[in-house]
Amino acid sequence: MSTPTQLELTQRAEHLLREDAKKIEQLIAVQLDNLTAPKCPLYEEVLDTQMFGLSREIDFAVRAGLITREQGREIISELEQKLAHLYSLVLPSPTQG
């Protein structure tokens, strides 16, 4: 078996981080589907915890030289956009209420 190249390591690290982001998105989608109160503190706590964990993973990957800081920002930004969309589906906007 050959030693992985830097490009292969970078691609693998980014793939794993994106998988983790997808898991967070799925977890939050399930939580939002099962909320009984629109502003559930448990939802916000889980979201904060999961996002913090992902940000630490990304920070590690950046410091280890596996991905660039920009790649890390992109992963977080994409996840935040997806979560905002999911949240908007569950909670009406202030202009609708």
C-alpha positions as a Markdown table, in Angstrom:
| # | Residue | x | y | z |
|---|---|---|---|---|
| 1 | Met | 0.0 | 0.0 | 0.0 |
| 2 | Ser | 1.4 | 3.4 | -0.9 |
| 3 | Thr | 1.5 | 6.5 | 1.2 |
| 4 | Pro | -1.3 | 8.9 | 0.6 |
| 5 | Thr | -0.4 | 12.2 | -1.1 |
| 6 | Gln | -1.1 | 15.6 | 0.4 |
| 7 | Leu | -3.9 | 16.0 | -2.2 |
| 8 | Glu | -5.5 | 12.7 | -1.2 |
| 9 | Leu | -5.3 | 13.7 | 2.5 |
| 10 | Thr | -6.8 | 17.1 | 1.8 |
| 11 | Gln | -9.7 | 15.5 | -0.2 |
| 12 | Arg | -10.3 | 12.9 | 2.5 |
| 13 | Ala | -10.3 | 15.5 | 5.3 |
| 14 | Glu | -12.7 | 17.7 | 3.4 |
| 15 | His | -15.0 | 14.8 | 2.6 |
| 16 | Leu | -15.1 | 13.7 | 6.3 |
| 17 | Leu | -15.8 | 17.2 | 7.5 |
| 18 | Arg | -18.6 | 17.5 | 4.9 |
| 19 | Glu | -20.0 | 14.2 | 6.1 |
| 20 | Asp | -20.1 | 15.5 | 9.7 |
| 21 | Ala | -21.8 | 18.7 | 8.5 |
| 22 | Lys | -24.4 | 16.6 | 6.8 |
| 23 | Lys | -25.0 | 14.5 | 10.0 |
| 24 | Ile | -25.6 | 17.8 | 11.9 |
| 25 | Glu | -28.0 | 18.9 | 9.2 |
| 26 | Gln | -29.9 | 15.6 | 9.5 |
| 27 | Leu | -29.9 | 15.7 | 13.3 |
| 28 | Ile | -31.3 | 19.3 | 13.3 |
| 29 | Ala | -33.9 | 18.4 | 10.7 |
| 30 | Val | -35.2 | 15.5 | 12.8 |
| 31 | Gln | -35.3 | 17.8 | 15.9 |
| 32 | Leu | -37.2 | 20.5 | 14.0 |
| 33 | Asp | -39.7 | 17.9 | 12.8 |
| 34 | Asn | -40.4 | 16.9 | 16.3 |
| 35 | Leu | -40.5 | 20.2 | 18.1 |
| 36 | Thr | -43.5 | 21.0 | 20.1 |
| 37 | Ala | -42.5 | 24.5 | 20.9 |
| 38 | Pro | -41.2 | 26.8 | 18.1 |
| 39 | Lys | -38.3 | 28.2 | 20.2 |
| 40 | Cys | -37.0 | 25.1 | 22.0 |
| 41 | Pro | -33.9 | 25.7 | 24.2 |
| 42 | Leu | -32.9 | 22.0 | 23.7 |
| 43 | Tyr | -32.8 | 22.6 | 19.9 |
| 44 | Glu | -30.6 | 25.6 | 20.3 |
| 45 | Glu | -28.3 | 23.8 | 22.8 |
| 46 | Val | -27.8 | 20.8 | 20.5 |
| 47 | Leu | -27.2 | 23.1 | 17.5 |
| 48 | Asp | -24.6 | 25.2 | 19.5 |
| 49 | Thr | -22.9 | 22.0 | 20.7 |
| 50 | Gln | -22.8 | 20.4 | 17.3 |
| 51 | Met | -21.6 | 23.6 | 15.5 |
| 52 | Phe | -18.9 | 24.0 | 18.2 |
| 53 | Gly | -17.7 | 20.5 | 17.7 |
| 54 | Leu | -17.6 | 20.8 | 13.9 |
| 55 | Ser | -15.7 | 24.1 | 14.2 |
| 56 | Arg | -13.1 | 22.4 | 16.4 |
| 57 | Glu | -12.7 | 19.6 | 13.9 |
| 58 | Ile | -12.2 | 22.1 | 11.1 |
| 59 | Asp | -9.7 | 24.1 | 13.2 |
| 60 | Phe | -7.7 | 20.9 | 13.8 |
| 61 | Ala | -7.8 | 20.1 | 10.1 |
| 62 | Val | -6.6 | 23.6 | 9.2 |
| 63 | Arg | -3.8 | 23.5 | 11.8 |
| 64 | Ala | -2.7 | 20.1 | 10.6 |
| 65 | Gly | -2.5 | 21.5 | 7.0 |
| 66 | Leu | -5.2 | 19.1 | 5.8 |
| 67 | Ile | -7.5 | 21.8 | 4.5 |
| 68 | Thr | -7.3 | 25.6 | 4.0 |
| 69 | Arg | -9.0 | 28.1 | 6.3 |
| 70 | Glu | -11.2 | 29.0 | 3.3 |
| 71 | Gln | -12.4 | 25.4 | 2.9 |
| 72 | Gly | -13.3 | 25.3 | 6.5 |
| 73 | Arg | -15.3 | 28.6 | 6.3 |
| 74 | Glu | -17.1 | 27.2 | 3.2 |
| 75 | Ile | -18.2 | 24.1 | 5.1 |
| 76 | Ile | -19.5 | 26.1 | 8.0 |
| 77 | Ser | -21.2 | 28.7 | 5.8 |
| 78 | Glu | -22.9 | 26.0 | 3.7 |
| 79 | Leu | -24.2 | 24.3 | 6.8 |
| 80 | Glu | -25.4 | 27.5 | 8.4 |
| 81 | Gln | -27.3 | 28.3 | 5.2 |
| 82 | Lys | -28.9 | 24.9 | 5.1 |
| 83 | Leu | -29.9 | 25.1 | 8.8 |
| 84 | Ala | -31.3 | 28.6 | 8.3 |
| 85 | His | -33.5 | 27.2 | 5.5 |
| 86 | Leu | -34.7 | 24.3 | 7.7 |
| 87 | Tyr | -35.4 | 26.7 | 10.5 |
| 88 | Ser | -37.4 | 29.0 | 8.2 |
| 89 | Leu | -39.6 | 26.1 | 7.2 |
| 90 | Val | -40.6 | 25.4 | 10.8 |
| 91 | Leu | -40.8 | 28.9 | 12.2 |
| 92 | Pro | -42.7 | 31.7 | 10.4 |
| 93 | Ser | -40.8 | 34.9 | 9.7 |
| 94 | Pro | -41.7 | 38.0 | 11.8 |
| 95 | Thr | -43.4 | 39.5 | 8.8 |
| 96 | Gln | -45.8 | 36.4 | 8.5 |
| 97 | Gly | -46.8 | 36.5 | 12.2 |
